[in-house]
Amino acid sequence: MTIWVDADACPNLIREILFKAARRTGVSLTLVANQFIKTPRDSNITAIQVPQGFDVADNEIVQRAQKDDLVVTGDIPLAAEVMEKGAHALNPRGEMYDPDTIRQKLNLRDFMDSMRSSGIQTGGPPPMNAGDRQQFANHLDRYLTKYSQ
């Protein structure tokens, strides 16, 4: 079992939670990004730097993810793709993506993207807060308890 991180957009605070969890449990943690990502010197924590380009990191994660792996990403299309392979997906804000609702999230994302493309200002997400971090840590702990046995 591996935890894959879409690291280009993953907040540093979430990376620190992941590093601590990987050290504590020994689970394999791999960060994938198109830039250099500094990681702790632990044998189970690695980083893969992929070339620049649209969805290159996402495609690398999709190619490598396996059943029951966990993918940490805010990218809904990436979450949907890895879930089709039997992996699980967790948003850095602490939302575990659900196979029953992922299509709805994709449709809403596409709708909002269309609105932005037509010039309508939709605003961005609110800043990450302590509740988001706690929810992320709680979901991560539940996942690790269930799958890292």
C-alpha positions as CSV (number, residue, x, y, z in Angstrom):
1,M,0.0,0.0,0.0
2,T,1.3,3.4,-1.0
3,I,0.2,7.0,-0.4
4,W,0.6,9.0,-3.5
5,V,0.6,12.8,-3.2
6,D,-0.2,15.2,-6.0
7,A,2.5,17.4,-4.6
8,D,2.5,20.5,-6.9
9,A,-0.6,21.8,-5.1
10,C,-0.4,20.1,-1.7
11,P,-0.1,22.6,1.1
12,N,3.1,22.3,3.2
13,L,1.1,21.7,6.4
14,I,-0.6,18.7,4.8
15,R,2.8,17.3,3.7
16,E,4.1,17.6,7.3
17,I,1.1,15.6,8.5
18,L,1.8,13.0,5.8
19,F,5.5,12.8,6.7
20,K,4.7,12.3,10.4
21,A,2.2,9.5,9.5
22,A,4.7,7.8,7.2
23,R,7.4,7.9,9.8
24,R,5.0,6.6,12.5
25,T,3.5,3.7,10.4
26,G,6.3,2.9,8.0
27,V,3.8,3.2,5.1
28,S,5.3,4.1,1.7
29,L,4.7,7.8,0.8
30,T,5.5,9.1,-2.6
31,L,5.2,12.8,-3.7
32,V,4.8,13.4,-7.4
33,A,5.5,16.9,-8.8
34,N,6.9,18.6,-11.8
35,Q,9.3,20.5,-9.5
36,F,11.8,19.5,-6.9
37,I,10.1,18.6,-3.6
38,K,12.3,18.3,-0.5
39,T,11.4,15.2,1.6
40,P,12.8,13.9,4.9
41,R,15.5,11.3,4.8
42,D,13.4,8.2,5.4
43,S,13.5,5.1,3.3
44,N,9.8,4.9,2.9
45,I,9.4,8.6,1.8
46,T,10.3,9.4,-1.8
47,A,9.6,12.1,-4.4
48,I,9.3,11.7,-8.1
49,Q,10.0,14.7,-10.3
50,V,8.2,14.5,-13.6
51,P,8.7,16.8,-16.7
52,Q,6.7,20.0,-16.9
53,G,3.4,19.8,-18.8
54,F,-0.3,19.6,-18.4
55,D,-1.4,16.6,-16.2
56,V,2.1,15.0,-16.4
57,A,2.2,14.4,-12.6
58,D,-1.5,13.3,-12.6
59,N,-0.8,10.8,-15.3
60,E,2.2,9.4,-13.4
61,I,0.0,8.9,-10.3
62,V,-2.8,7.2,-12.3
63,Q,-0.3,4.9,-14.0
64,R,1.3,3.9,-10.6
65,A,-1.7,3.8,-8.3
66,Q,-3.1,0.4,-7.3
67,K,-6.1,-1.0,-5.5
68,D,-6.3,0.3,-1.9
69,D,-3.6,2.9,-2.4
70,L,-4.4,6.4,-1.2
71,V,-4.0,9.5,-3.4
72,V,-4.0,12.9,-1.8
73,T,-5.2,15.4,-4.3
74,G,-7.5,18.4,-4.8
75,D,-7.8,17.5,-8.4
76,I,-11.3,15.9,-8.9
77,P,-10.6,14.3,-12.4
78,L,-7.4,12.7,-10.9
79,A,-9.4,11.5,-7.9
80,A,-12.0,10.0,-10.3
81,E,-9.4,8.2,-12.3
82,V,-7.6,6.6,-9.4
83,M,-10.9,5.6,-7.8
84,E,-11.7,3.7,-11.1
85,K,-8.6,1.6,-10.4
86,G,-9.7,0.8,-6.9
87,A,-7.6,3.4,-5.1
88,H,-9.0,5.9,-2.6
89,A,-8.7,9.6,-2.8
90,L,-8.5,12.3,-0.1
91,N,-8.7,16.0,-0.6
92,P,-6.0,18.1,1.3
93,R,-9.0,19.8,3.0
94,G,-10.0,16.6,4.6
95,E,-12.8,15.3,2.3
96,M,-12.6,11.6,1.4
97,Y,-13.9,11.4,-2.2
98,D,-16.8,9.0,-2.5
99,P,-17.4,6.7,-5.5
100,D,-21.1,7.5,-5.3
101,T,-20.7,11.3,-5.6
102,I,-17.5,11.7,-7.6
103,R,-19.5,12.1,-10.9
104,Q,-21.5,15.0,-9.3
105,K,-18.3,16.7,-8.3
106,L,-16.9,16.3,-11.8
107,N,-20.1,17.8,-13.3
108,L,-20.0,20.8,-10.8
109,R,-16.3,21.3,-11.5
110,D,-17.0,21.4,-15.3
111,F,-19.9,23.8,-14.8
112,M,-17.8,26.2,-12.7
113,D,-15.0,25.9,-15.3
114,S,-17.4,26.9,-18.0
115,M,-18.6,29.9,-16.0
116,R,-15.0,31.1,-15.4
117,S,-14.3,30.6,-19.1
118,S,-17.2,32.9,-20.0
119,G,-15.8,35.6,-17.7
120,I,-18.0,35.1,-14.6
121,Q,-16.0,35.6,-11.4
122,T,-16.6,32.6,-9.2
123,G,-13.9,33.3,-6.5
124,G,-11.6,30.7,-5.1
125,P,-11.8,28.4,-2.2
126,P,-11.5,29.9,1.3
127,P,-8.1,29.7,3.0
128,M,-7.3,26.4,4.7
129,N,-8.1,26.4,8.4
130,A,-7.3,24.3,11.5
131,G,-10.6,22.4,11.0
132,D,-9.6,21.4,7.5
133,R,-6.2,20.1,8.8
134,Q,-7.8,18.2,11.6
135,Q,-10.4,16.6,9.3
136,F,-7.5,15.6,6.9
137,A,-5.5,14.1,9.8
138,N,-8.6,12.2,11.0
139,H,-9.4,10.7,7.6
140,L,-5.7,9.8,7.1
141,D,-5.6,8.0,10.5
142,R,-8.8,6.1,9.7
143,Y,-7.4,5.1,6.3
144,L,-4.1,4.0,7.8
145,T,-5.8,2.0,10.6
146,K,-7.9,0.1,8.0
147,Y,-5.3,-0.5,5.2
148,S,-1.8,-0.5,6.6
149,Q,-2.2,-3.8,8.6
